[in-house]
Amino acid sequence: MKKKEFLLHLIGEISHFILDTNPGRMVISLHQEEDGIHLCIMDDTARSDAEIEKIRDSLNSAKRPELAGYYGTMAGQELIGHARLDLISWQVKHADVNRVDSKRNDSGIKIDLWIGGDKFSPDNFSIPTE
């Protein structure tokens, strides 16, 4: 799958997951370099600690490189909730999920997806939470 198509699928899948909660705000940021990609998604949906941990676990599930080739055909299917996140986890190197509290007294989450080869270091990419 070409890089642009891969990114469109990835952004579509994570957006679909976030939009299922009907957020008032969703922000997506993409940072591309030769050796990797950082995709950051933030919303304003309040979630319990257990739900945040479940999202984190789904996005960091065991990698399945043998299934990566099927990602394009699986994306866009009527998957629900964490099944959608499992598909994303097969494609990313690592995912961070953290609670974000804003100055407007709304809270949400920040999902950082790190995509890249073995030389890729997420230390080179960051979006501050404050």
C-alpha positions in Angstrom: 0.0 0.0 0.0 1.4 3.4 -0.9 2.2 5.8 1.9 -0.6 8.3 1.2 -3.2 5.5 1.0 -1.9 4.0 4.2 -2.1 7.3 6.0 -5.6 8.0 4.7 -6.7 4.6 6.0 -5.0 5.1 9.4 -6.5 8.6 9.8 -9.9 7.3 8.7 -9.9 4.4 11.2 -8.7 6.4 14.2 -11.2 9.3 13.3 -14.0 6.8 13.1 -13.2 5.5 16.6 -13.0 8.9 18.1 -16.2 10.1 16.3 -18.2 7.2 17.8 -18.0 9.1 21.1 -19.5 12.3 19.5 -16.7 14.6 20.7 -17.2 18.4 20.7 -13.6 18.7 19.5 -11.2 16.5 17.6 -7.7 17.5 16.5 -5.5 15.5 14.2 -1.8 16.4 13.6 0.5 14.6 11.2 4.3 15.0 11.3 6.2 13.2 8.6 10.0 12.6 8.3 12.0 10.3 6.1 12.4 7.8 8.9 9.0 7.9 10.5 5.6 9.4 11.1 3.9 10.8 14.2 0.2 11.0 14.1 -1.5 12.7 17.1 -5.2 12.7 17.8 -6.8 14.7 20.6 -10.4 14.9 21.6 -12.5 16.3 24.5 -14.4 13.2 25.5 -14.2 12.4 29.2 -13.2 8.8 29.8 -12.5 6.6 32.8 -9.0 5.4 33.7 -10.2 1.9 32.7 -11.3 3.0 29.3 -8.0 4.9 28.6 -6.1 1.7 29.7 -8.3 -0.4 27.3 -7.5 2.0 24.4 -3.8 1.9 25.3 -3.8 -1.9 25.4 -5.7 -2.2 22.1 -3.3 0.1 20.3 -0.3 -1.7 21.7 -1.4 -5.2 21.1 1.0 -7.8 19.7 2.2 -6.8 16.2 1.0 -8.9 13.3 3.2 -8.1 10.3 1.7 -11.0 8.4 -1.7 -9.2 8.5 -0.4 -5.8 7.5 -1.0 -6.5 3.8 -4.7 -7.0 4.5 -5.1 -3.7 6.3 -6.3 -1.8 3.2 -9.1 -4.3 2.5 -10.1 -4.4 6.2 -10.2 -0.6 6.7 -13.6 0.9 6.2 -15.4 -2.3 7.3 -18.1 -1.9 9.8 -15.9 -2.7 12.8 -16.8 -1.4 16.2 -14.8 0.0 19.1 -11.6 -1.8 20.0 -11.7 -4.1 17.0 -11.0 -1.0 14.9 -8.0 -0.1 17.2 -6.6 -3.7 16.9 -6.3 -3.1 13.1 -4.4 0.1 13.8 -2.1 -1.5 16.3 -0.9 -4.0 13.6 0.4 -1.0 11.6 2.1 1.2 14.3 5.4 0.8 16.1 4.0 2.2 19.4 1.1 4.1 20.7 0.8 6.4 23.7 -2.6 7.3 25.2 -2.9 10.0 27.8 -5.5 12.1 29.5 -5.4 15.7 28.6 -7.0 18.5 30.6 -7.5 21.8 29.0 -7.8 25.3 30.4 -11.5 25.2 29.5 -12.3 22.5 32.1 -13.0 19.9 29.5 -10.9 16.8 29.4 -10.1 14.2 26.7 -7.4 12.0 25.5 -4.3 12.4 23.4 -3.3 9.4 21.2 0.2 9.4 19.8 0.8 6.9 17.0 4.4 6.2 16.1 5.1 4.6 12.7 8.5 3.9 11.4 11.4 1.5 10.9 13.8 0.2 13.5 15.9 3.4 13.4 12.8 5.6 14.0 12.9 7.4 17.4 9.7 9.1 18.6 11.9 11.5 20.7 12.2 13.6 17.5 8.5 14.2 17.3 6.3 15.7 20.0 3.2 17.8 20.6 3.1 19.3 24.1 -0.1 18.5 26.1 -0.1 21.9 27.8 
